[in-house]
Amino acid sequence: MIDFSYIISTLETEEQRTTADNICNEYYEFMYKISFKILKNVPDAEDAVIQTVLNICKSIDVFVGKPQS
């Protein structure tokens, strides 16, 4: 699993960091499998997952405070 702690640590509040960490832990495998299936190589799939995590962090306020299903 890719270590996202540096990316997540840049978020402003603990609630944002916790939410981003929860999303990454819950959906990492799904994001990686889909990326690998499309891109067909490990480095590109990992880059796609990192870009997705960056986008999640940029839009974290959409997720903060929402109940997890």
Residue, then its C-alpha position, 0 to 999 in steps of 0.5 A: m500500500i502506498d503511504f499517503s501520510y505526507i499528503i494527508s498531513t497537509l490538511e488543515t484540521e484533524e477532522q479533515r485528516t481523519t476523514a481523508d485517512n479513512i477514505c484512503n484506507e477504505y478505498y485504496e484497494f478498489m482505486y488500485k485495482i481499477s487503475f491497474k486494470i485500465l493502465k496495465n502497469v504498476p507505476d502508472a496505477e500507483d500514480a493514478v491512485i496518488q492523483t486521486v488521493l490528491n483530488i480527495c484532499k483538495s475536495i475534503d470539505v465535501f466529505v467532512g462530517k458525512p456519515q460513513s456508509 
